[in-house]
């Protein structure tokens, strides 16, 4: 327990494409081609209350990341806000398309930018947790087949080598990849994200590629700086069978964990210094893969709020005997009416897990800022800090202050 007390990190996460603005990558291209379609489809995709509450979802503009939060230019001020909220750590991602806009050609200006970002965090005593890849690809790499290309691990290794050489002196905590199963599932199984190829064979290949890329990156980062602490961000839902005694439903749950947890950690065995858990949902699976929930308490996106699920997952992960950082947990809540309780309850269950002996060493709320939520665009509001996208005005939400108070005065055992 004592060891955890001195090391506990808490703060929030962002990712480059969702906040920076003015990115030119596979996603920004896809947005331009798909914005009209997404706006048209929104009416049938969402429930009446969602469509009424968020009319911007019916406009094409909602689906173009554009300037986003202009965080690329405003990061210093944004970090001042995180500091004013007493965070002691911050997770952000590097934008590959800025750093390697052409194959093999690295943009020194972009590298310097991220160096300044890292220094700005350290100056404010915010420990940087750096994600190397959070889903967006340079266009040249997307054209070569992206994560499903057999060469992807080698491209990722070259990129990581550059990153490690430039930043390893400044950064201790590295997250190689963000949520491999989510990006693979949406791009290659559901076919709703770029490159929209519905193909189980490619999905499996992309997943294996990503895990292999993590392993290569681990070795590179360790070689450059043996002190580095490295993991990859894994999204796990807390899944239960829809009918408790139905063998088919139980099989679906088993299969889910087999793919999202077992396979991921087996293939990267020995190459994780910590586990990075990202938790959002609870779902009950009805065979084969229909997800249902009881719909009692949901976020603006309709995701069921179930804080106890975090505890269940943390206990599940205890068997790997590695420190755990919760690198994302959050909800879309425009009115800020549920966020305070959401954070309090998740932290409560996280503490319960720690009491049961799970070695949790950090909690990062998703997200510091409202941001661009991929194919859903701007309407879901995840931020501790609200953004007025017309003026770029930042407003600290009440729940952000409550989050701070919880850590400052909440007498949490973890601190
Ligand atoms: O916004 C995303 C993030 O990019 C990855 N994890 C889940 C978040 C909320 O959907």
Boltz pocket constraint, residues with backbone or C-beta under 6 A from the ligand:
constraints:
  - pocket:
      binder: B
      contacts: [[A, 15], [A, 18], [A, 179], [A, 278], [A, 328], [A, 366], [A, 372], [A, 373]]
      max_distance: 6.0
